């Protein structure tokens, strides 16, 4: 689950001299929430939809429409971007990045190689795509959730039982959230399993 295998390789970026309006247009057109900012090809900042909302001159300012457009076209990205953004290596795992993004409430991070060159972006959308892949939801099937003792062999016992009922295991995920000590929640997704026989 390395970043390089899940990041967005197509880089949509801004120049430091670009305007707030251009940034807003790019975010809307590409349905993204953040953009890296370059200066002479070098990564110098990042701007998010949240930054743009804070910097936009609003209708409540009392200015007429032409004045609003003029002012918003005059604001340069260099004035509102977050300089020296957090960057990540393409060689680390996505779960490490997901934790950073969650803790810091970041929607996307630039990915840079050893030379410091921008090679991609890892975004919340990429993490959702990974989550969908890990759960096997696109394969449909039935999810079976069980609470099991946190001991060797407990998962295998349930997996063997599901197979005995014709199920083909697509994914197995575990969690230690909200469980008694010594237990864990395990989520199996199995295809070819008759949901009416789960209770049995």
C-alpha positions in Angstrom: 0.0 0.0 0.0 2.7 2.5 -1.0 1.8 6.0 -1.8 3.3 5.7 -5.3 0.8 3.0 -6.2 -2.3 5.1 -5.1 -1.4 8.7 -5.6 -2.8 10.9 -8.4 0.0 11.1 -11.0 -1.6 13.9 -13.1 -0.5 17.1 -11.4 -2.8 20.1 -11.6 -0.8 23.0 -10.1 -0.7 26.8 -9.8 2.0 29.3 -10.2 2.7 31.7 -7.4 1.6 34.6 -9.7 -1.8 33.0 -10.6 -4.9 34.5 -9.2 -7.5 33.4 -6.7 -10.0 33.2 -9.6 -7.8 30.8 -11.5 -7.4 28.6 -8.4 -11.2 28.5 -7.9 -11.8 27.6 -11.5 -9.3 24.7 -11.4 -10.8 23.3 -8.2 -14.3 23.4 -9.7 -13.3 22.1 -13.1 -11.3 19.2 -11.7 -13.4 18.5 -8.6 -10.5 18.6 -6.3 -9.9 20.3 -2.9 -6.3 21.4 -3.0 -3.6 22.5 -5.4 0.2 22.6 -5.2 1.8 25.9 -5.9 5.0 26.1 -7.9 7.6 28.9 -8.4 9.8 28.2 -11.4 8.9 24.6 -11.2 9.7 24.2 -7.5 7.1 23.4 -4.9 6.7 26.4 -2.6 3.2 26.0 -1.2 -0.3 24.6 -1.3 -3.7 26.2 -1.5 -7.0 24.5 -0.4 -10.6 25.3 -1.1 -10.7 26.4 2.6 -7.9 29.0 1.9 -9.9 30.3 -1.1 -13.1 30.7 0.9 -11.3 32.7 3.6 -9.6 34.9 1.0 -12.5 35.6 -1.3 -14.1 39.0 -1.1 -17.7 38.3 -0.4 -21.0 39.8 -1.6 -21.5 41.0 2.0 -18.7 43.5 1.6 -21.0 46.0 0.1 -19.1 46.1 -3.2 -20.9 45.8 -6.6 -20.4 42.7 -8.8 -17.7 44.3 -11.0 -15.7 45.5 -8.0 -15.9 42.0 -6.5 -14.7 40.3 -9.7 -11.9 42.9 -10.0 -10.6 42.4 -6.5 -10.8 38.6 -6.6 -8.9 38.7 -9.9 -6.2 40.8 -8.2 -5.5 38.5 -5.3 -2.4 36.3 -6.1 -2.0 32.8 -4.8 1.3 33.8 -3.1 -0.7 35.9 -0.7 -3.0 33.1 0.5 -1.2 29.8 0.0 0.3 27.8 2.9 4.1 28.0 2.3 6.4 25.1 2.8 3.7 22.5 2.9 4.0 19.0 4.5 5.2 16.7 1.7 5.4 12.9 1.6 7.6 10.3 -0.1 6.1 8.0 -2.7 7.8 5.1 -0.8 5.8 5.3 2.5 2.5 3.6 3.2 -0.9 5.2 2.6 -2.1 4.4 6.1 0.7 6.5 7.6 -0.4 9.4 5.4 -4.0 8.9 6.2 -3.3 9.3 9.9 -1.4 12.6 9.2 -4.2 13.9 7.0 -6.9 13.0 9.6 -5.0 14.5 12.5 -4.2 17.7 10.7 -7.5 18.0 8.7 -5.7 18.0 5.4 -7.5 17.1 2.2 -4.4 16.4 0.1 -0.6 16.3 0.3 2.1 16.8 -2.4 4.3 13.8 -3.1 8.0 14.5 -3.8 10.8 12.3 -4.8 14.3 12.2 -3.4 15.4 15.1 -5.5 12.5 17.2 -4.2 10.6 17.1 -7.5 6.8 17.0 -7.3 5.7 13.7 -8.7 2.0 13.5 -7.6 -0.7 14.3 -5.0 -2.2 11.9 -2.4 -5.7 13.0 -1.6 -8.7 11.9 0.4 -10.2 10.6 -2.8 -7.2 8.3 -3.3 -7.6 7.0 0.2 -11.3 6.3 -0.3 -10.3 4.4 -3.5 -7.9 2.3 -1.5 -10.5 1.7 1.2 -12.9 0.4 -1.4 -10.3 -1.9 -2.8 -9.3 -3.2 0.6 -12.9 -4.0 1.7 -13.7 -5.7 -1.6 -17.1 -3.9 -1.8 -16.9 -3.7 -5.6 -17.0 -7.5 -5.6 -20.4 -7.2 -3.9 -21.0 -10.3 -1.7 -22.0 -10.2 2.0 -20.2 -8.7 5.0 -20.2 -10.8 8.1 -19.1 -9.0 11.3 -18.0 -11.0 14.3 -16.3 -10.3 17.6 -13.6 -12.8 18.3 -11.0 -13.5 20.9 -7.7 -11.9 20.0 -5.9 -15.2 19.8 -4.1 -17.1 17.0 -6.5 -19.2 14.8 -9.8 -17.4 15.7 -10.0 -15.8 12.3 -9.2 -19.0 10.5 -12.0 -20.8 12.3 -14.7 -18.4 11.0 -13.2 -18.2 7.5 -13.3 -22.0 7.3 -17.0 -22.0 8.5 -17.9 -19.4 5.8 -16.2 -21.5 3.1 -18.1 -24.6 4.4 -21.3 -22.7 3.5 -20.0 -21.9 0.0 -18.6 -18.5 0.7 -15.5 -17.3 -1.1 -13.5 -14.8 1.1 -12.9 -11.5 -0.6 -11.5 -9.5 2.3 -10.8 -9.7 6.0 -10.5 -6.5 8.1 -9.9 -6.2 11.9 -10.4 -3.4 14.4 -9.8 -3.0 18.1 -12.2 0.0 18.5 -14.9 -0.4 21.1 -14.2 -4.0 22.1 -13.6 -5.6 25.5 -10.0 -6.3 26.3 -8.7 -9.5 24.7 -11.2 -9.3 21.8 -11.3 -7.8 18.3 -13.9 -7.0 15.7 -13.4 -8.9 12.4 -15.2 -8.1 9.2 -15.3 -10.7 6.5 -16.6 -10.0 3.0 -17.6 -13.2 1.2 -19.1 -13.8 -2.3 -21.3 -16.8 -3.1 -22.7 -16.8 0.4 -26.4 -17.1 1.0 -27.3 -14.3 3.4 -30.3 -16.2 4.7 -28.0 -18.9 6.1 -25.7 -16.5 8.0 -27.6 -17.0 11.3 -27.3 -20.8 10.9 
